[in-house]
Amino acid sequence: MATYDYDLVTIGAGSGGVRASRIAASRYGAKVAIVENSRVGGTCVMRGCVPKKLLVYGAHFAEDFEDAAGYGWTLDGARHDWGALVENKETELKRLEGVYHRLLRDAGVTLLEGRGRIVDPHTVEVDGKTVTAGTILVAVGGWPTMPDIPGIEHAITSNEALDLPARPERITIVGGGYIAVEFAGIFNALGSTVTEVIRAGQILRGFDEDVRSTLAIEMEKKGIRIVRECQIRSIEKRDDGTLSLLSDCSEEMETDAVMYATGRAPNTASIGLEDVGVTLAPGGAVVVDQWNRSSVDSIYAIGDVTDRVNLTPVAIKEGMAFAATVFGKTPTPVDYGAIPSAVFSQPPIGTVGLTEAEARKQEPVDIYVSRFRPMKYTLSGRDEKTMMKLIVSRETDRVLGAHMVGVDAPEIIQGIGIAIKAGATKADFDATVGIHPTAAEEFVTMRDPLPDPSFEHTE
């Protein structure tokens, strides 16, 4: 029987890779090493959801200060220090990275620092040194992509936007997905003039149509300019540092910074996967079965590198399922149905289950929608509306989807997600006593469905 240096070598110390490695080592007694050539913690902790949300918190104080006047507060001379925010954010990331290092140490996982490359089905090279393993787990995540256009070297991605030494007075954000709208909200609230350029006719492709239109309206009311059905063709940097953007929508735009948020790609280039026979999808994602196993029996993959559901909690669940399957001898697939998610835009989005368009494709449904001004804004006078929506099977009464745009939407949808996952019906929602006065109670007090439309939404 072959002997190896480790039972498991994981390439990539992000949320999924760390969880899989820790569970394999501490729960199932495997000898594990994890390879990382950057900061331990991965995209979410170091370059994504954690630092991004810290900036969202920081940005939202601008509106909180404005709203405070309606409640009798006088706040004179408030100003924002971008450098302090970035510095404090970085201090917190260093703390979290230390926590991740300790979690690995406490679980008995060996950290191998360097770039990992798969040499054969049981061998990984790390900066010129090789280690062997019975099983290799690929958890290298994804990376922002940018188009090949003239002047693209002058653009930044979300990675660099988190660490800008100074806040740009004008910024153009290219892309209409969740990263784009989140950063548009951050920079706008902190005082930048924000233009968002999208190829489509509306932001947030794939989300429910009412969610998309509601957020776009609220963003534009806050002063964010959304340029639709437009693409940037070239970027030119002038002598004074200003960037000139040439577009195909008969407009030349001037800006101080341009950020691309037009997608992410699996980070599989040059790590040896194809050389050892691992099948990759056209976009570079590792093709895996329901057990997270690739076309090579000893090589598995989890997280964004598989391009299934690119969310940190999903990668963590996949990591746990992998460890249970391979080292716990308990085959464990991940259930990808009704996964709650959030967009930390301003206002934020919470969503779980089917969109209206998806639901109408499969069966007749009843649609319940509520729009209102949050109680928080009744004294401040802020012109921001909340939208809440339920999609219900007409045949079974089961709630198929819930969507919200407005204050506290992500916190509220987490609880609604449990109900939908458990198969709750509209009658169950109706029988639940609301907490008054809250926005969340609207989800259990919507009584009258909308009339059936004469046409169906398309996404």
PyMOL commands that set and color helices and strands:
alter all, ss='L'
color gray80, all
select helices_A, chain A and resi 15-27+42-47+49-71+82-107+152-154+158-161+178-189+209-221+274-276+303-306+312-326+356-362+377-380+409-421+426-431+440-444
alter helices_A, ss='H'
color red, helices_A
select strands_A, chain A and resi 6-11+32-36+110-113+116-120+123-126+129-138+142-144+170-174+193-197+225-227+232-237+243-247+252-255+257-260+264-266+299-301+341-343+349-353+365-372+386-393+399-405
alter strands_A, ss='S'
color yellow, strands_A
deselect
rebuild
show_as cartoon
